[in-house]
Amino acid sequence: MNNKNEIHFRKANATDIDIIWEIIQQSIERRRKDGSDQWQNGYPNLQTVESDVEKGFGHVLTVNNDVAVYVALIFNDEPAYSSIEGAWLTTGEFVVIHRVAVSENFAGQGLAKKLFDYIEDFTKSQNVLSIKVDTNYDNLAMLKILESKGYSYCGEVVLAGGVRKAYEKVLII
């Protein structure tokens, strides 16, 4: 990716839904090819994306106005996180990262890592200092990103019928 690319982080809107769904389907297939059972049971689906956008949870990273990465950011609401085998670092307000998906057209360009920088800035702008996220044990790419971005392993949560590794990062303003 050259330096002339314009990268922006913004809320997703209804006109983004088709491309977001395409990107999610690519990610579902990528997880399947990697031998993972994450996202292989009909979730996330088109209704998930529509709901994310409708509720204002959906966000996109664009490169030259093309949607490259999708993420759902949810404030203080992940019922599965109330029961953790382990312990969260904080008990106050938090942002949950769900459904990170990178378009095949932009894979391997470091955009998922960039996304996490934008998420941190966004979270701080909302005066929230904790980000929580979970991922499958076999999602090595995401585990690597979380480690490189300074997320702390907090334990396990059960989500969508499976055990997930749970992480938190406490931000400093």
C-alpha positions as CSV (number, residue, x, y, z in Angstrom):
1,M,0.0,0.0,0.0
2,N,1.5,3.3,-0.9
3,N,1.4,6.5,1.1
4,K,-0.9,8.2,-1.3
5,N,-3.9,6.2,-0.1
6,E,-6.4,8.1,1.9
7,I,-7.6,6.0,4.9
8,H,-10.6,7.0,6.9
9,F,-12.5,5.5,9.8
10,R,-16.3,6.2,9.9
11,K,-19.6,4.9,10.9
12,A,-21.1,2.5,8.4
13,N,-24.3,3.5,6.6
14,A,-27.1,1.6,4.8
15,T,-25.4,2.0,1.4
16,D,-22.3,0.1,2.8
17,I,-24.3,-3.0,3.8
18,D,-23.9,-5.0,0.6
19,I,-20.1,-4.5,0.5
20,I,-19.8,-5.2,4.3
21,W,-21.7,-8.4,3.8
22,E,-19.5,-9.4,0.9
23,I,-16.4,-8.7,3.1
24,I,-17.9,-10.8,6.0
25,Q,-18.6,-13.7,3.6
26,Q,-14.9,-13.5,2.4
27,S,-13.8,-13.7,6.0
28,I,-16.1,-16.6,6.8
29,E,-14.5,-18.5,3.9
30,R,-11.0,-17.5,4.9
31,R,-11.7,-18.8,8.4
32,R,-13.0,-22.1,6.9
33,K,-10.0,-22.5,4.7
34,D,-7.8,-21.9,7.7
35,G,-9.5,-24.9,9.4
36,S,-11.3,-22.8,12.0
37,D,-14.8,-23.3,13.3
38,Q,-15.2,-19.6,14.0
39,W,-18.0,-18.1,12.0
40,Q,-18.9,-21.4,10.4
41,N,-22.4,-21.8,12.0
42,G,-24.4,-19.1,10.2
43,Y,-23.2,-16.2,12.3
44,P,-22.5,-13.5,11.5
45,N,-25.2,-13.2,8.8
46,L,-26.7,-10.4,6.7
47,Q,-29.2,-9.6,9.5
48,T,-26.3,-9.2,11.9
49,V,-24.8,-6.6,9.6
50,E,-28.1,-4.8,9.0
51,S,-28.7,-4.7,12.8
52,D,-25.1,-3.4,13.4
53,V,-25.6,-0.5,10.9
54,E,-29.1,0.3,12.1
55,K,-28.0,0.5,15.8
56,G,-24.9,2.6,14.9
57,F,-22.4,-0.2,15.9
58,G,-21.0,-0.8,12.4
59,H,-17.8,1.0,11.4
60,V,-15.7,0.9,8.3
61,L,-12.1,1.7,7.4
62,T,-12.0,3.0,3.9
63,V,-9.0,3.3,1.5
64,N,-9.6,5.9,-1.2
65,N,-13.3,5.7,-0.4
66,D,-13.5,1.9,-0.9
67,V,-14.6,-0.1,2.2
68,A,-11.6,-2.2,3.2
69,V,-12.3,-3.3,6.8
70,Y,-15.5,-3.8,8.8
71,V,-15.9,-3.8,12.6
72,A,-18.8,-3.6,15.1
73,L,-18.1,-1.4,18.1
74,I,-20.6,-1.8,21.0
75,F,-20.6,0.2,24.2
76,N,-20.9,-1.6,27.5
77,D,-23.0,-4.4,26.1
78,E,-21.8,-8.0,25.8
79,P,-23.8,-10.3,28.1
80,A,-21.2,-13.1,27.6
81,Y,-18.5,-10.8,29.2
82,S,-20.3,-10.7,32.6
83,S,-19.2,-14.3,33.2
84,I,-15.5,-14.7,32.6
85,E,-13.3,-17.6,33.6
86,G,-10.5,-15.2,34.8
87,A,-10.8,-11.5,35.4
88,W,-11.2,-8.3,33.4
89,L,-8.7,-5.5,34.1
90,T,-11.5,-3.0,34.7
91,T,-15.1,-2.9,35.7
92,G,-16.2,0.4,34.3
93,E,-17.4,1.5,30.8
94,F,-15.9,-0.3,27.8
95,V,-16.1,-0.7,24.1
96,V,-16.5,-4.3,22.7
97,I,-14.8,-5.1,19.3
98,H,-16.8,-7.6,17.3
99,R,-16.8,-8.9,13.7
100,V,-13.5,-7.6,12.4
101,A,-13.4,-8.5,8.7
102,V,-10.9,-7.4,6.0
103,S,-11.8,-7.3,2.3
104,E,-9.8,-9.8,0.2
105,N,-8.9,-6.8,-2.0
106,F,-7.0,-5.3,1.0
107,A,-5.7,-8.4,2.8
108,G,-2.1,-8.5,3.9
109,Q,-1.7,-4.7,3.9
110,G,-1.7,-4.2,7.7
111,L,-5.1,-2.6,7.7
112,A,-6.4,-4.7,10.6
113,K,-3.6,-3.4,12.8
114,K,-4.4,0.2,11.6
115,L,-8.0,-0.4,12.5
116,F,-7.1,-1.0,16.1
117,D,-5.3,2.4,16.2
118,Y,-8.5,4.0,14.9
119,I,-10.6,2.1,17.4
120,E,-8.4,3.3,20.3
121,D,-8.7,6.9,19.1
122,F,-12.5,6.5,18.7
123,T,-12.9,5.0,22.2
124,K,-10.9,7.8,23.8
125,S,-13.0,10.4,21.9
126,Q,-16.0,8.8,23.7
127,N,-14.3,9.2,27.1
128,V,-14.1,5.4,27.5
129,L,-10.7,3.9,28.5
130,S,-11.3,0.2,28.2
131,I,-11.6,-2.0,25.0
132,K,-12.6,-5.6,25.4
133,V,-12.5,-8.2,22.6
134,D,-12.6,-12.0,22.3
135,T,-11.5,-14.3,19.6
136,N,-11.3,-18.0,18.7
137,Y,-8.3,-20.0,20.0
138,D,-7.3,-20.8,16.4
139,N,-7.6,-17.2,15.0
140,L,-3.9,-16.8,14.9
141,A,-3.9,-13.6,12.9
142,M,-6.2,-11.8,15.4
143,L,-4.2,-13.2,18.4
144,K,-1.1,-11.8,16.9
145,I,-2.7,-8.4,16.4
146,L,-4.0,-8.3,20.0
147,E,-0.5,-9.2,21.3
148,S,1.2,-6.6,19.1
149,K,-1.3,-3.9,20.1
150,G,-0.8,-4.4,23.9
151,Y,-4.0,-6.3,24.8
152,S,-3.9,-8.3,28.0
153,Y,-5.2,-11.9,28.1
154,C,-7.9,-11.9,30.8
155,G,-9.4,-15.4,30.5
156,E,-12.1,-17.2,28.7
157,V,-15.7,-16.3,27.8
158,V,-18.4,-18.5,26.2
159,L,-19.8,-16.8,23.1
160,A,-21.9,-18.2,20.3
161,G,-21.7,-21.6,21.8
162,G,-17.9,-21.7,21.9
163,V,-15.1,-20.8,24.3
164,R,-13.2,-17.7,23.3
165,K,-10.0,-16.1,24.5
166,A,-10.9,-12.7,26.1
167,Y,-8.6,-9.7,26.0
168,E,-8.7,-6.1,27.4
169,K,-6.7,-3.0,26.8
170,V,-6.8,-0.1,29.2
171,L,-6.2,3.2,27.4
172,I,-4.3,6.2,28.7
173,I,-5.5,9.6,27.7
